Amino acid sequence: MSDEDDLEDFEPDQDDLEREDDEKETEEWEDDRKEEEDFSEEWMPTPLTEDMMKEGLSLLCKTGSGLAHAYVKLEVKERDLTDIYLLRSYIHLRYVDVSENHLTDLSPLNYLIHLLWLKADGNRLRSAQLNELPYLQIASFAYNQITDTEGISHPRLGSLNLKGDQRHWPQDLRRLLGSSRVRGCLLLIQTWGFITAY
């Protein structure tokens, strides 16, 4: 056996490298989250305000019959939000990004029946349960504390990101996600496609 053959045996697999990067990223996120939890007692309740809405709204589009217009995109990332109750009044929103806040409840989103895209990464969510949203196609709940996929049932949902959350799932589900044949994606036996979990 030549030295070249020996080197080939030790070349890391691309999947292994990606998995190591993901594990490192998850560990860093967990360290940051632990630091945040140490300071959680200092967090003051921070509800979403009209001023924050004005700053975060964009993308003016036609609504309903096409005779009216409304802003349909909202981005309120990294605002230390603990409450998004105000969203109940913004029924025309289609794209919502509430990432990197301190949210534990997304129920106000149940009123956004036109929602197409949702990003709620890096919050304190234990559940991603929402009422069935008829047009929701992409949802991301990465780096929360989601324990299962119950209540994530939307007829057009094609992409669901739960990266960093699978450590809270039951052992059998974690074992399935860790197996080489699914490579971090779990094909759901429903009309929608994949859960990205690594």
Order of alpha helices (4+ residues) and beta strands (2+ residues): alpha-alpha-alpha-beta-beta-beta-beta-beta-beta-alpha-beta-beta
